[in-house]
């Protein structure tokens, strides 16, 4: 068939056939076909249309065209593909069965080969959400994910990593931990995520200062030169099966514990880490509601880490409110620079030094208190800042960037209190919703500056926060959204008068 290229990403390998011809070939919707072009082949899922492709043509979406190296007009061979055996294993898990290691490997293998549709993968995720995975299954899944991509290997070197399960606005602790640890000669190749529903992920903030998308070879060179990095994990082919599952999980808002455990530790193992610290924020608006949930999850991380040859510890921290008052890529990057420059002492610095102290104790065998003192000294002496600038330069940025160089969007709105009272709560989720409306994280200058703290008394008309955007329309839209959400909750003595 003659190739027609659609410059559209489907999120899976999919082709379009003329409806009449598809019926003649007995190829129904969602059937699988094997495509061959020269020496390249791939599997794809069939879709139909009446007019978008003609009889004798085959419409290729971006993923398929790239897999085949196809161009418009190429002649593509099309054969019926066999039904993946892994579908039986997905059904087995839906029925509550226990999967063998070989069966889990088959599911991941077929996922990588694009033999499973999004609906079928969603069924697997749902099955895990409902039936769970036992320890053996979780270990098998994690190992399969690790094998699904490339891995960093620093032979003879001590490698550490840290990860937060997220959910806290302004939690840029990784951007302090990496230079603190790297400045001590310990390797910490940190892969970061971009924001999914929040104002900014660590990768979005680091991108303000330098490129974060690079090859695994480039990452290795940066780490060998500086002992650390802060790069976007999505640009690397590390535990790639996990990235495909995440794309299905996110719209469903499903985060089954076995997939969460496998997702995080597969990538830590792929980074080459031996020592791993996991941060588990808890509290109102956080992913974990209480300390008990966090303790159970921390134990699960430790057990899975043991089977993978990792030493894993977890911190349980307060995730009920933002860690800093500056939210959004540029504003958060500015605060990180100010903190490492000893211009700004707050909860972010304290948390980073405490977590760094735990990592230091894991590696060097000192007490956590001694580790904390070492971490604090690396910041106060300026060594952590010097290392951070070195990492920025090695990743292709301006290592001499100054905090005052980083300015928020030109359009601004000040939100003022409608009544007197005490600040009772500052809501992470509401902050994320407003900042997304402002254009963050794509608009690096979009964000929010919080002007009050929890427990502070405010008067009517007093400014509570400022919002910024590079777009007047987006600023106006965010102001409209403020009518539907309460970013800062004020405790009132008199609730109403009747």
C-alpha positions as CSV (number, residue, x, y, z in Angstrom):
1,X,0.0,0.0,0.0
2,X,1.1,3.6,-0.7
3,X,2.0,5.5,2.4
4,X,0.2,8.7,3.5
5,X,1.8,10.4,6.5
6,X,-0.3,12.1,9.2
7,X,1.9,14.5,11.3
8,X,-0.1,13.5,14.4
9,X,1.0,11.6,17.5
10,X,-1.5,8.9,18.6
11,X,0.4,7.7,21.7
12,X,0.5,4.2,20.1
13,X,1.3,2.6,16.7
14,X,-1.8,3.1,14.6
15,X,-2.6,3.1,10.9
16,X,-5.7,4.1,8.9
17,X,-7.1,2.1,6.0
18,X,-9.8,2.9,3.6
19,X,-13.0,1.5,5.0
20,X,-14.0,-0.4,1.8
21,X,-10.6,-2.0,1.4
22,X,-10.3,-2.8,5.1
23,X,-13.6,-4.8,4.9
24,X,-12.4,-6.6,1.7
25,X,-9.2,-7.6,3.6
26,X,-11.3,-8.6,6.7
27,X,-9.4,-6.1,8.9
28,X,-11.7,-4.8,11.6
29,X,-11.2,-1.9,13.9
30,X,-8.5,-2.6,16.5
31,X,-7.1,-5.6,14.5
32,X,-3.3,-5.8,14.5
33,X,-1.2,-5.8,11.4
34,X,2.6,-6.3,10.7
35,X,4.1,-3.6,8.6
36,X,7.3,-4.0,6.5
37,X,9.3,-1.3,4.7
38,X,12.7,-2.3,3.4
39,X,14.3,-4.0,6.4
40,X,12.3,-2.3,9.1
41,X,9.1,-3.7,10.5
42,X,6.6,-2.9,13.3
43,X,3.1,-3.8,14.5
44,X,0.2,-1.4,14.4
45,X,-3.5,-1.2,15.3
46,X,-6.0,-0.7,12.5
47,X,-8.4,2.2,12.2
48,X,-10.8,3.0,9.3
49,X,-12.0,6.1,7.4
50,X,-14.1,6.7,4.4
51,X,-12.2,9.6,2.7
52,X,-8.9,10.5,4.5
53,X,-7.1,7.7,2.7
54,X,-7.9,6.3,-0.7
55,X,-8.2,2.7,-1.8
56,X,-4.7,1.3,-2.0
57,X,-3.3,3.8,0.5
58,X,-2.3,3.4,4.2
59,X,-2.3,6.3,6.6
60,X,0.6,6.3,9.0
61,X,0.6,8.4,12.2
62,X,3.9,9.8,13.5
63,X,4.9,6.9,15.7
64,X,4.6,4.3,12.8
65,X,6.2,6.6,10.3
66,X,9.2,7.0,12.6
67,X,9.4,3.3,13.4
68,X,9.5,2.4,9.7
69,X,11.5,5.4,8.5
70,X,8.6,5.9,6.0
71,X,8.1,8.9,3.7
72,X,5.1,9.9,1.7
73,X,4.6,7.5,-1.3
74,X,6.6,4.6,0.1
75,X,5.2,1.2,-0.6
76,X,4.3,-0.6,2.7
77,X,3.8,-4.3,3.0
78,X,0.8,-5.2,5.3
79,X,0.2,-8.6,6.9
80,X,-2.2,-9.8,9.6
81,X,-0.3,-10.0,12.9
82,X,-1.0,-12.7,15.5
83,X,-2.9,-12.0,18.6
84,X,-0.5,-11.2,21.5
85,X,-0.3,-14.0,24.0
86,X,0.2,-11.4,26.7
87,X,-3.5,-10.6,26.4
88,X,-4.2,-13.9,28.2
89,X,-1.9,-12.9,31.0
90,X,-3.7,-9.5,31.4
91,X,-7.0,-11.4,31.6
92,X,-5.4,-13.7,34.2
93,X,-4.6,-10.7,36.4
94,X,-8.1,-9.2,35.8
95,X,-9.5,-12.5,37.2
96,X,-7.2,-12.1,40.3
97,X,-4.6,-14.6,39.3
98,X,-0.9,-14.5,40.2
99,X,1.4,-13.8,37.2
100,X,4.7,-15.7,36.6
101,X,7.9,-13.8,35.9
102,X,7.7,-15.0,32.3
103,X,4.2,-13.7,31.9
104,X,5.1,-10.3,33.2
105,X,8.1,-10.2,30.9
106,X,5.7,-11.0,28.0
107,X,3.4,-8.1,28.8
108,X,6.3,-5.7,29.0
109,X,7.9,-7.1,25.8
110,X,4.6,-6.7,23.9
111,X,4.2,-3.2,25.3
112,X,7.6,-2.3,23.9
113,X,6.9,-3.9,20.6
114,X,3.7,-1.8,20.3
115,X,1.6,-5.0,20.2
116,X,-0.8,-3.8,22.9
117,X,-3.4,-1.0,22.5
118,X,-4.0,1.7,25.0
119,X,-7.2,0.1,26.0
120,X,-5.4,-3.2,26.7
121,X,-2.7,-1.5,28.7
122,X,-5.4,0.4,30.6
123,X,-6.9,-3.0,31.4
124,X,-3.6,-4.2,32.8
125,X,-3.2,-1.1,35.0
126,X,-6.8,-1.4,36.2
127,X,-6.1,-5.1,37.0
128,X,-3.1,-4.1,39.1
129,X,-5.1,-1.4,40.8
130,X,-7.9,-3.8,41.8
131,X,-6.0,-7.1,42.4
132,X,-2.5,-5.7,43.3
133,X,0.8,-7.5,42.8
134,X,2.6,-9.6,45.4
135,X,6.3,-9.1,46.1
136,X,7.5,-11.6,43.5
137,X,5.3,-10.0,40.8
138,X,6.5,-6.5,41.8
139,X,10.1,-7.6,41.6
140,X,9.6,-9.2,38.2
141,X,7.8,-6.2,36.9
142,X,10.6,-3.8,38.1
143,X,13.3,-6.0,36.6
144,X,11.4,-6.1,33.3
145,X,11.1,-2.3,33.3
146,X,14.9,-1.9,34.0
147,X,15.7,-4.2,31.1
148,X,13.4,-2.3,28.8
149,X,15.8,0.6,28.4
150,X,19.4,1.8,28.7
151,X,21.3,2.1,32.0
152,X,24.1,4.3,33.3
153,X,27.1,2.4,34.6
154,X,29.8,4.1,36.6
155,X,32.1,1.2,37.4
156,X,33.8,1.4,40.8
157,X,32.0,4.6,41.8
158,X,29.6,5.1,44.7
159,X,26.3,6.3,43.1
160,X,23.3,7.7,45.0
161,X,19.9,9.0,44.0
162,X,16.8,10.6,45.6
163,X,13.2,10.9,44.6
164,X,10.0,12.5,45.9
165,X,6.6,11.1,45.1
166,X,5.6,14.8,44.6
167,X,2.5,16.8,45.2
168,X,4.0,19.7,47.0
169,X,4.2,23.1,45.3
170,X,7.7,24.6,45.2
171,X,9.4,21.4,46.4
172,X,12.7,22.0,44.6
173,X,14.8,20.1,47.2
174,X,16.5,18.0,44.4
175,X,18.1,21.1,43.0
176,X,19.9,21.6,46.4
177,X,20.6,18.0,47.2
178,X,22.4,17.3,43.9
179,X,25.0,20.0,44.2
180,X,25.5,19.3,48.0
181,X,26.1,15.6,47.4
182,X,28.1,16.2,44.2
183,X,30.4,18.7,45.9
184,X,31.4,15.9,48.3
185,X,32.7,13.7,45.4
186,X,29.7,11.4,45.5
187,X,28.0,10.6,42.1
188,X,24.3,11.6,41.9
189,X,22.9,11.4,38.4
190,X,19.5,12.7,39.0
191,X,16.7,12.2,36.3
192,X,13.8,14.5,36.9
193,X,10.2,14.7,35.7
194,X,8.2,17.5,34.0
195,X,5.0,18.7,35.6
196,X,1.9,16.7,34.8
197,X,-0.7,18.8,36.7
198,X,1.5,21.0,38.9
199,X,3.0,24.4,38.2
200,X,6.4,23.0,37.5
201,X,8.5,19.8,37.8
202,X,12.2,19.8,38.6
203,X,13.0,19.4,34.9
204,X,10.9,22.5,34.1
205,X,12.7,24.6,36.7
206,X,16.2,23.4,35.8
207,X,15.4,24.1,32.1
208,X,15.3,27.8,33.0
209,X,19.0,27.6,33.7
210,X,20.2,25.0,31.2
211,X,19.2,22.3,28.7
212,X,17.7,19.2,30.4
213,X,17.0,17.0,27.3
214,X,20.1,15.1,26.3
215,X,21.3,11.6,25.3
216,X,22.4,9.0,27.9
217,X,26.0,9.4,26.5
218,X,25.9,13.2,27.2
219,X,24.5,12.5,30.7
220,X,27.3,10.2,31.5
221,X,29.9,12.8,30.4
222,X,28.2,15.5,32.6
223,X,28.3,13.2,35.6
224,X,31.9,12.1,35.0
225,X,32.9,15.8,34.8
226,X,30.8,17.2,37.7
227,X,29.6,14.2,39.8
228,X,26.0,15.1,39.2
229,X,23.3,16.2,36.8
230,X,19.6,17.3,36.8
231,X,18.2,16.1,33.5
232,X,14.7,15.2,32.1
233,X,14.2,11.5,32.4
234,X,11.7,11.6,29.5
235,X,14.5,12.3,27.0
236,X,16.4,9.2,28.0
237,X,15.6,5.6,27.0
238,X,15.7,4.4,30.6
239,X,13.0,2.1,31.9
240,X,11.1,3.1,28.8
241,X,8.3,0.6,29.4
242,X,7.4,2.6,32.5
243,X,7.1,5.8,30.5
244,X,4.5,4.1,28.3
245,X,2.5,2.9,31.3
246,X,2.7,6.4,32.9
247,X,1.1,7.9,29.8
248,X,-1.9,5.6,30.3
249,X,-2.0,6.0,34.1
250,X,-2.1,9.8,34.1
251,X,-5.5,10.4,32.4
252,X,-7.0,7.7,34.6
253,X,-5.4,9.2,37.8
254,X,-4.5,5.7,38.7
255,X,-1.4,5.2,40.8
256,X,-1.4,1.6,42.0
257,X,1.2,1.0,44.7
258,X,3.1,-1.8,42.8
259,X,3.4,0.4,39.7
260,X,4.5,3.4,41.8
261,X,7.2,1.2,43.5
262,X,8.3,-0.3,40.2
263,X,8.3,3.0,38.4
264,X,10.5,4.8,40.9
265,X,13.0,2.1,41.7
266,X,13.4,0.9,38.1
267,X,14.7,4.4,37.2
268,X,16.9,4.6,40.3
269,X,18.5,1.3,39.3
270,X,18.8,2.4,35.7
271,X,20.7,5.5,37.0
272,X,23.2,3.1,38.5
273,X,22.4,4.0,42.1
274,X,23.2,1.8,45.0
275,X,21.8,4.1,47.7
276,X,18.4,5.7,47.3
277,X,16.4,8.1,49.5
278,X,12.7,8.5,48.9
279,X,10.7,11.5,50.1
280,X,7.1,10.8,51.1
281,X,5.2,14.0,51.7
282,X,2.0,13.6,53.8
283,X,-0.9,15.9,54.8
284,X,-3.9,17.7,53.4
285,X,-3.7,17.9,49.6
286,X,-0.6,15.6,49.4
287,X,-0.6,12.2,47.7
288,X,-0.4,10.5,51.1
289,X,-3.0,11.4,53.7
290,X,-1.3,10.4,56.9
291,X,2.0,9.1,58.4
292,X,0.7,5.5,58.6
293,X,0.3,5.3,54.8
294,X,3.8,6.8,54.4
295,X,5.3,4.3,56.8
296,X,3.8,1.4,55.0
297,X,5.0,2.7,51.6
298,X,8.4,3.4,52.9
299,X,8.7,-0.3,54.1
300,X,7.5,-1.5,50.7
301,X,10.3,0.6,49.0
302,X,12.9,-0.9,51.4
303,X,11.7,-4.5,50.7
304,X,11.7,-4.0,46.9
305,X,15.0,-2.2,47.0
306,X,16.5,-5.2,48.9
307,X,15.5,-7.6,46.0
308,X,17.1,-5.2,43.5
309,X,20.3,-4.8,45.4
310,X,19.5,-1.2,46.5
311,X,19.8,0.3,50.0
312,X,16.6,2.4,50.3
313,X,15.5,4.7,53.1
314,X,12.5,7.0,53.1
315,X,11.8,10.4,54.7
316,X,8.3,11.3,55.8
317,X,7.8,15.1,55.5
318,X,5.0,17.6,55.8
319,X,3.5,18.1,52.3
320,X,0.3,20.0,53.3
321,X,1.5,23.4,52.1
322,X,4.1,24.8,49.6
323,X,7.7,24.6,50.7
324,X,8.6,28.0,49.3
325,X,6.5,31.1,48.5
326,X,7.7,31.4,44.9
327,X,5.8,29.1,42.5
328,X,6.5,28.6,38.8
329,X,9.7,27.8,36.8
330,X,11.5,31.1,36.8
331,X,10.5,32.1,40.3
332,X,11.5,28.7,41.7
333,X,14.9,28.8,39.9
334,X,15.5,32.2,41.4
335,X,14.8,30.9,44.9
336,X,17.1,27.9,44.4
337,X,20.0,30.3,43.4
338,X,19.3,32.6,46.3
339,X,19.2,29.7,48.7
340,X,22.5,28.2,47.5
341,X,24.0,31.8,47.7
342,X,23.0,32.0,51.4
343,X,20.6,34.8,50.7
344,X,17.5,32.9,51.7
345,X,17.1,30.6,54.7
346,X,13.8,28.7,54.9
347,X,12.2,25.3,54.9
348,X,13.6,24.3,51.5
349,X,17.2,24.6,52.7
350,X,16.5,22.8,56.0
351,X,14.8,19.9,54.2
352,X,17.6,19.7,51.6
353,X,20.3,19.5,54.3
354,X,18.4,17.0,56.4
355,X,17.8,14.7,53.4
356,X,21.4,15.2,52.2
357,X,22.6,14.3,55.7
358,X,20.7,11.0,55.5
359,X,22.3,10.2,52.1
360,X,25.8,11.1,53.5
361,X,25.2,8.8,56.5
362,X,24.1,6.0,54.2
363,X,27.3,6.3,52.1
364,X,30.0,7.4,54.7
365,X,28.6,5.6,57.8
366,X,28.5,8.8,59.9
367,X,25.4,9.7,62.0
368,X,22.5,11.5,60.3
369,X,23.3,14.5,62.6
370,X,26.9,14.6,61.4
371,X,25.7,14.2,57.8
372,X,23.4,17.2,58.3
373,X,26.3,19.3,59.6
374,X,28.4,18.4,56.6
375,X,25.6,19.3,54.2
376,X,25.0,22.6,55.9
377,X,28.7,23.4,55.6
378,X,28.7,22.7,51.9
379,X,26.0,25.4,51.4
380,X,27.4,28.0,53.9
381,X,30.9,27.7,52.4
382,X,29.7,28.2,48.9
383,X,30.9,24.8,47.7
384,X,27.4,23.6,46.8
385,X,26.7,26.8,44.8
386,X,30.0,26.4,42.9
387,X,29.1,22.8,42.1
388,X,25.6,23.8,41.0
389,X,27.1,26.4,38.6
390,X,29.5,23.8,37.3
391,X,26.6,21.4,36.6
392,X,24.6,24.2,34.8
393,X,27.6,25.0,32.6
394,X,28.3,21.3,31.8
395,X,24.7,20.9,30.7
396,X,25.0,23.8,28.3
397,X,23.7,26.7,30.4
398,X,25.2,30.0,31.8
399,X,27.0,29.0,34.9
400,X,27.3,32.7,35.9
401,X,23.5,33.3,36.0
402,X,22.4,35.6,38.8
403,X,19.1,35.4,40.8
404,X,18.3,39.0,39.7
405,X,18.5,37.9,36.0
406,X,15.4,35.7,36.6
407,X,12.2,37.8,36.4
408,X,8.5,36.7,36.3
409,X,6.0,37.6,33.6
410,X,5.2,41.2,32.7
411,X,1.5,40.9,33.4
412,X,0.6,40.9,37.1
413,X,-2.4,40.7,39.4
414,X,-2.5,41.1,43.1
415,X,-5.1,39.1,45.0
416,X,-6.3,40.7,48.3
417,X,-8.1,39.3,51.3
418,X,-11.9,39.7,51.4
419,X,-12.0,39.7,55.2
420,X,-10.0,39.8,58.4
421,X,-8.7,36.6,60.0
422,X,-5.8,34.2,60.4
423,X,-4.3,32.2,57.5
424,X,-5.4,28.7,58.1
425,X,-4.2,26.8,55.0
426,X,-2.4,27.4,51.7
427,X,-3.6,24.9,49.2
428,X,-1.1,23.1,46.9
429,X,-3.8,21.9,44.4
430,X,-5.4,25.3,44.1
431,X,-1.9,26.9,43.5
432,X,-1.2,24.3,40.7
433,X,-4.6,25.0,39.1
434,X,-4.0,28.8,39.0
435,X,-0.4,28.5,37.8
436,X,-1.5,26.1,35.0
437,X,-4.1,28.6,34.0
438,X,-1.4,31.3,33.9
439,X,0.5,29.1,31.4
440,X,3.0,27.3,33.6
441,X,5.2,25.3,33.0
442,X,5.3,26.1,29.3
443,X,5.4,29.8,30.1
444,X,8.6,29.7,32.3
445,X,7.8,33.2,33.6
446,X,4.3,32.3,34.7
447,X,3.8,31.8,38.5
448,X,2.8,33.0,41.9
449,X,4.4,34.8,44.8
450,X,2.7,34.0,48.1
451,X,2.9,37.0,50.5
452,X,1.6,35.5,53.7
453,X,2.3,32.5,55.9
454,X,0.2,30.0,57.8
455,X,-0.9,31.4,61.2
456,X,-0.4,35.0,60.2
457,X,-3.2,37.5,60.9
458,X,-4.4,39.5,57.8
459,X,-6.7,42.4,57.4
460,X,-9.3,43.0,54.8
461,X,-7.7,44.4,51.6
462,X,-4.3,43.1,52.5
463,X,-2.4,41.4,49.6
464,X,-2.3,37.6,49.9
465,X,-0.4,36.7,46.7
466,X,0.6,37.9,43.3
467,X,0.3,36.1,40.0
468,X,2.3,36.6,36.8
469,X,2.1,35.6,33.2
470,X,3.6,36.6,29.8
471,X,0.0,36.5,28.4
472,X,-2.7,39.0,29.2
473,X,-5.4,36.5,28.2
474,X,-4.0,33.8,30.4
475,X,-3.7,36.2,33.3
476,X,-7.4,37.2,32.9
477,X,-8.3,33.5,32.7
478,X,-6.4,32.8,35.9
479,X,-8.2,35.6,37.6
480,X,-11.5,34.1,36.6
481,X,-10.4,30.7,38.0
482,X,-9.7,32.4,41.4
483,X,-13.5,32.7,41.8
484,X,-13.7,28.9,41.8
485,X,-10.8,27.9,44.1
486,X,-9.4,29.2,47.4
487,X,-5.7,29.4,47.3
488,X,-5.4,30.8,50.8
489,X,-8.0,29.9,53.4
490,X,-8.7,32.6,56.1
491,X,-10.1,31.4,59.4
492,X,-12.9,33.8,60.3
493,X,-14.3,34.3,63.7
494,X,-17.7,35.3,62.4
495,X,-18.8,33.1,59.6
496,X,-22.1,34.9,58.7
497,X,-24.8,37.2,60.1
498,X,-28.5,36.2,59.8
